[in-house]
Amino acid sequence: MIEALSQPDVQAFLKAHATDSPAKLALQRHLPGGVSASLLASQLKARQKAKDKLPSWLSRDGIIFPHGVALEQCSSETTARFKAARWAGQSFADLTGGTGVDTFFFSQSFEKGVYVEADAERCALASHNFSVLGVGHLQVVQSTAEAFLAGTTDHFDLIYIDPDRRAGHKRAMGFSDSTPDVVQLLPELLKRAATVLIKASPMIDIRQGIRDLGAVRKVTVLAVNNECKEVLFECGAAAQPLQIEAVHLLHGQEQRFVFDPEEEATAEMTLAGVQAYLYDPNVAITKAGAFKTVAVRHGLGKLHVNTHLYTSDTLKPDFPGRTFRVLEVLPFSSKGLKSLKLPFAKAHVMSKNFPLEAAELQKRLKLKEGEEGFVMGVTVGNGERVLVVAERVN
C-alpha cells in the first residue's frame, strides 16, 4: 500500500482531485500507478479529513494517511503542537504511537524519542511518514506498551500514552476500561519516566480519574474553539500540590485559567440577579469544574447555583469566555410565549438550567437562527425562570 500510494503520479493525482467525491472515484477505471480504485478512494477520503486536522502533513508530498478509526482518534495538529510546546527534554517515549502525530510533534521538543505501536501496518506507515518529514532521531518499535516496558531499562524524561478508549464496540470513558489499563500500568510507567502524560477522553470524570491514578500533579483540560478536545493527566512519583488548568485555544489566542481543587471547594460565591452584563465561561473552564473560582477571581455574581452564567454591573473585559450586554429581561411562562415581543426576528437561542432545550425554546419563540442577538432561557437564584435578551460584546 505504502509503495503504491507513494508513487509521484499517484500523489499528483490525489492533489489534483483533492475535492472530488471519494465514492465516485471508487467507481472509476484507468487510475494512475496501477492503484486500485478502492485504495485511492480511501486515501482521498483520509486526505480530506486531514485538511483541517493535519494541514502541515497534507502539504508534504509523500505523506500517506491512515483510514478509518486511526485518523479519527489521533490528535489534531493544534493539540499536538500544544503538548510539544509544554513538555520538552532529552528523551521521550510514545507508548501508543498510532498515526504518529503526537510522536512527530514531540520529536520537535526532544533530542530523541521512541515510537511504540503494536499494529504492524501502523508501524510501517509511521516509519514511512517520519522519513518523509525528515525525522531522524526516532526509533520505531512494534510492541505493546506492556511488553516494551517489561523489556527496556531506559529512563525517559517523558512517557506519553493515549489508551484506546474503544473497548469492544463501546466507547470507554474511564482509565480501567481502556487499553492498556493505565491504572494498573502506572507504577511501571513511573519507574521509567520522570513525567507520565496520559491523554483521556473529553468525557472523563476528572475527579474520578484523579482518584484512580493517585499520582496526578496536574490536569490540563484542552479546548479548541470552544470544543473540549483532550483531558491530560500529568503524573509523577514526586508528590506536588495538584493543579487543574483550563486552556482554551481560540483563533490563535490562548486563554488559561489555573486553580486547585481546594480553592474551588472553599470559594465563597455570591448569587445575584441579572445585571448589565452576562458571562458564559469557555468550555474548558466548565469541564475543569471551576464554577465558583472563576466568579470569585473576576468579581462576578452567579445567577443560580446550577446556572453556569455570571453577571456584573460593570464590564469585565478579561473574562475567559463570552460576554454579553443585557438588553432586556422578560418573565417566562409557557402560556405567555406567544405574546412576547422580541427586538429581532433572528437570534441565537441558549438554554441554561432551563426546562426547555434551546431548539424547543427557539421553536416556541418562532425565532430563526441568526446573528442579530441572543435569547437565553435561564433560571435565577430564587428559582424564577426568565428570558434574557442580549447582544454579544466580545
C-alpha positions in Angstrom: 0.0 0.0 0.0 2.7 2.5 1.0 4.8 1.9 -2.1 1.8 2.2 -4.4 0.4 5.4 -2.9 3.9 7.0 -2.7 4.3 7.0 -6.5 4.8 10.6 -7.8 1.9 10.2 -10.3 -0.4 8.9 -7.6 0.5 11.7 -5.2 0.0 14.3 -8.0 -3.4 12.7 -8.9 -4.6 12.9 -5.2 -3.6 16.6 -5.0 -5.3 17.4 -8.4 -8.5 15.7 -7.3 -8.5 16.9 -3.7 -12.1 18.0 -3.6 -13.5 15.1 -5.7 -16.1 12.6 -4.3 -14.3 9.5 -2.9 -17.4 7.5 -3.7 -17.4 8.5 -7.3 -13.6 7.9 -7.5 -14.1 4.3 -6.2 -16.1 3.6 -9.4 -13.5 4.8 -11.9 -11.1 2.8 -14.0 -7.7 3.5 -15.5 -6.3 5.2 -12.5 -2.6 6.1 -12.2 0.1 3.8 -10.9 -2.0 0.6 -11.1 -3.6 1.5 -7.8 -7.0 0.1 -7.1 -9.9 2.5 -7.1 -10.9 1.5 -3.6 -7.5 2.2 -2.2 -7.2 5.5 -4.0 -10.7 6.5 -2.8 -9.9 5.6 0.8 -6.7 7.7 0.7 -8.6 10.6 -0.9 -11.2 10.4 1.9 -8.4 10.4 4.5 -6.7 13.4 3.0 -10.0 15.3 3.0 -10.4 14.6 6.7 -6.7 15.7 7.3 -7.3 19.1 5.6 -8.3 20.8 8.8 -6.8 18.2 11.3 -3.3 17.9 9.9 -2.7 20.7 7.4 1.1 20.7 7.6 1.2 17.0 6.9 -1.2 17.4 4.0 1.1 20.0 2.4 4.1 17.5 2.3 4.4 15.3 -0.8 4.6 11.6 0.0 2.7 11.5 3.3 0.3 8.6 3.5 -2.7 8.9 5.7 -4.3 6.1 7.7 -8.0 5.5 7.1 -11.0 5.0 9.4 -10.7 5.0 13.2 -6.9 5.6 13.3 -7.3 9.1 11.7 -10.4 9.9 13.8 -8.8 9.1 17.1 -5.4 10.8 16.5 -4.6 14.2 17.9 -5.1 17.2 15.7 -2.1 19.3 14.7 -3.3 22.1 17.0 -3.4 19.9 20.2 -0.2 18.0 19.3 1.7 21.3 18.9 0.3 22.5 22.2 1.6 19.4 24.0 5.0 19.6 22.3 5.3 23.2 23.4 4.5 22.3 27.1 6.7 19.2 27.6 10.3 19.1 26.4 13.6 17.4 27.3 16.2 14.9 26.2 14.2 11.7 25.7 10.6 10.6 25.4 8.6 7.5 24.5 5.1 7.4 23.0 3.7 4.0 24.0 0.6 4.2 21.9 2.1 5.6 18.7 -0.9 5.2 16.4 -0.7 7.5 13.4 2.5 9.1 14.8 1.1 12.6 15.0 1.9 13.2 18.7 5.2 11.4 18.3 6.3 13.6 15.5 5.5 16.9 17.2 7.1 15.7 20.5 10.2 14.9 18.5 10.5 18.7 17.8 10.9 19.3 21.5 13.1 16.3 22.5 16.6 15.2 21.4 15.5 11.6 20.9 12.3 9.5 21.1 10.7 6.1 20.7 7.5 5.4 18.9 5.8 2.2 20.2 2.9 0.6 18.4 1.5 -2.9 18.5 0.0 -2.8 15.0 2.5 -3.7 12.2 0.7 -1.7 9.5 0.6 1.4 11.6 4.3 1.0 12.5 5.2 0.8 8.8 3.1 3.8 7.9 4.5 5.9 10.8 8.1 4.9 9.8 7.4 6.0 6.2 5.9 9.3 7.2 8.7 10.1 9.7 11.2 9.6 6.9 9.2 11.9 4.6 9.1 14.5 7.4 12.8 14.3 7.8 12.8 13.0 11.4 16.0 11.0 12.0 16.1 10.7 15.8 13.0 8.5 16.3 13.2 4.8 17.0 10.1 2.8 15.8 9.3 -0.3 17.9 6.5 -2.7 17.1 5.3 -3.8 20.6 2.6 -3.4 23.1 3.1 -0.8 25.8 3.3 -3.6 28.4 5.9 -5.6 26.5 8.0 -2.5 25.8 8.1 -1.5 29.5 9.0 -5.1 30.5 11.9 -5.2 28.0 13.5 -1.8 28.4 16.0 -0.5 31.0 15.9 3.0 29.6 14.7 6.0 31.6 12.8 8.8 29.8 12.1 12.4 30.7 8.5 11.8 29.4 6.3 8.9 28.7 3.2 9.7 26.7 0.3 7.3 26.5 -3.1 7.6 24.8 -5.0 4.5 25.7 -7.6 3.1 23.3 -11.0 4.1 24.6 -13.0 1.8 22.3 -13.4 -1.2 24.5 -15.0 -3.8 22.2 -17.7 -1.8 20.4 -18.4 0.6 23.2 -16.7 4.0 23.9 -14.8 3.7 27.2 -14.7 6.8 29.4 -12.6 5.6 32.4 -9.0 4.5 32.5 -9.7 1.0 33.7 -11.9 0.4 30.7 -9.2 1.4 28.2 -6.4 -0.5 26.6 -3.8 -0.5 28.0 -5.1 -0.2 31.6 -3.1 2.8 32.7 -4.2 2.4 36.3 -2.5 -1.0 36.5 0.4 0.1 34.4 1.2 3.4 36.1 3.7 2.0 38.7 5.8 0.6 35.9 5.5 3.8 33.9 6.7 5.9 36.9 9.8 3.7 37.2 10.7 4.5 33.6 9.9 8.2 33.4 10.2 11.4 35.4 6.8 12.5 34.0 4.0 10.4 32.6 1.4 12.2 30.5 -1.9 10.4 29.9 -4.4 11.5 27.4 -8.0 10.9 28.4 -11.4 11.2 26.8 -13.0 14.7 26.9 -16.0 12.9 28.6 -13.9 11.6 31.5 -14.9 12.3 35.1 -11.8 14.3 36.1 -12.2 13.8 39.9 -12.6 10.0 39.4 -9.6 10.0 37.1 -7.5 11.7 39.8 -8.7 9.2 42.4 -8.0 6.2 40.1 -4.4 7.3 39.2 -3.4 8.6 42.6 -0.1 10.2 41.4 -1.5 13.2 39.5 0.3 16.5 39.6 -1.7 18.5 37.1 -4.8 18.0 34.9 -5.0 20.1 31.7 -8.4 20.5 30.0 -7.6 21.5 26.4 -10.3 23.0 24.3 -10.1 24.4 20.7 -12.7 26.9 19.5 -14.9 26.2 22.5 -14.9 22.4 21.9 -13.3 20.2 24.6 -10.7 18.1 22.8 -8.5 16.4 25.4 -8.0 16.0 29.1 -4.4 15.4 30.0 -3.3 13.9 33.3 0.4 14.6 34.2 1.7 12.1 36.8 5.0 11.9 38.7 6.5 9.9 41.5 7.4 13.1 43.4 4.4 14.5 45.2 3.3 18.0 44.3 0.3 20.2 45.0 -2.4 19.3 42.5 -3.3 21.9 39.9 -6.1 22.0 37.3 -5.7 24.2 34.3 -8.3 25.0 31.7 -6.7 26.0 28.4 -8.8 27.4 25.5 -7.2 27.9 22.1 -9.3 30.3 20.2 -8.3 31.6 16.8 -4.6 31.5 17.6 -5.0 33.0 21.1 -4.7 31.1 24.4 -6.9 31.6 27.4 -5.5 29.9 30.5 -7.2 29.5 33.9 -5.4 27.6 36.7 -6.8 26.7 40.1 -6.6 23.9 42.7 -9.4 21.7 43.9 -9.2 23.1 47.5 -9.6 26.7 46.2 -12.7 25.7 44.3 -14.2 23.8 47.3 -13.8 26.7 49.7 -14.6 29.6 47.4 -17.5 31.7 48.6 -19.6 32.6 45.7 -22.3 35.3 45.6 -25.7 34.8 43.9 -27.0 37.8 42.0 -29.9 38.7 39.8 -29.3 39.6 36.1 -27.3 42.8 35.9 -25.9 44.8 33.0 -23.6 42.1 31.7 -23.6 38.3 31.5 -20.6 36.0 31.2 -20.5 32.5 29.7 -17.3 30.7 30.6 -15.4 28.8 27.9 -15.9 25.0 27.8 -12.5 24.3 29.2 -13.4 26.1 32.4 -16.8 24.3 32.8 -15.2 20.9 32.1 -12.5 21.7 34.6 -15.2 22.5 37.2 -14.0 26.0 38.2 -17.6 27.1 38.7 -17.0 29.2 41.9 -13.3 30.1 41.4 -13.9 31.9 38.1 -16.7 34.0 39.7 -14.6 35.0 42.8 -11.5 35.9 40.8 -13.4 38.1 38.4 -15.7 39.7 41.0 -18.9 38.3 39.5 -22.2 37.1 40.8 -23.7 33.8 39.7 -27.3 33.6 38.5 -28.1 30.3 40.3 -26.1 27.5 41.9 -26.8 25.3 38.9 -26.9 28.1 36.2 -23.4 28.5 35.0 -23.8 32.1 33.9 -22.3 35.0 35.7 -23.2 38.7 35.9 -21.9 42.2 36.8 -22.9 45.8 36.6 -19.5 46.9 35.1 -17.8 45.2 32.2 -15.0 42.6 33.0 -13.0 42.6 29.7 -10.6 39.8 30.7 -13.3 37.2 31.4 -12.3 33.8 29.8 -15.4 33.2 27.7 -18.2 35.0 26.0 -19.5 38.4 27.3 -23.0 39.7 26.6 -24.6 43.1 27.2 -28.1 42.6 28.6 -30.8 44.4 26.7 -34.0 43.2 28.4 -35.1 40.6 31.0 -38.5 39.1 30.3 -40.6 36.8 32.5 -41.1 33.3 31.2 -44.2 31.2 31.1 -45.2 28.6 28.6 -48.6 30.2 28.1 -47.2 33.7 27.6 -44.5 32.8 25.0 -46.8 33.7 22.0 -47.4 37.2 23.3 -43.7 38.0 23.9 -42.3 40.8 21.7 -38.7 40.4 20.9 -36.5 43.1 19.4 -35.3 40.9 16.5 -36.6 38.1 14.3 -33.3 36.1 14.2 -31.2 35.2 17.2 -29.0 32.5 18.8 -31.1 30.8 21.5 -29.4 29.4 24.6 -30.8 27.3 27.4 -29.0 27.2 30.8 -30.6 25.3 33.7 -33.9 25.7 32.0 -36.9 23.4 31.4 -36.8 23.8 27.6 -33.9 22.8 25.4 -32.5 25.5 23.1 -34.1 24.1 20.0 -37.5 23.8 21.6 -37.4 27.3 23.0 -36.4 28.7 19.6 -39.3 26.8 18.0 -41.8 28.2 20.5 -40.4 31.7 20.2 -40.7 31.4 16.4 -37.2 32.7 16.0 -34.9 31.9 13.1 -31.2 31.2 13.7 -29.3 34.4 13.1 -26.6 36.9 14.2 -28.9 39.7 15.3 -28.8 38.9 19.0 -29.2 36.3 21.8 -32.1 35.0 23.7 -31.2 32.9 26.8 -33.6 30.9 28.9 -32.2 30.8 32.4 -33.1 30.0 36.0 -32.1 32.7 38.5 -31.4 32.5 42.2 -34.9 32.4 43.6 -35.9 29.7 41.1 -37.7 32.0 38.7 -37.3 31.3 35.0 -36.6 34.3 32.8 -35.7 35.1 29.2 -32.6 37.3 28.8 -32.3 39.3 25.6 -28.7 40.3 24.9 -26.1 41.2 22.4 -22.5 39.9 22.2 -19.8 42.2 23.5 -16.6 40.1 22.6 
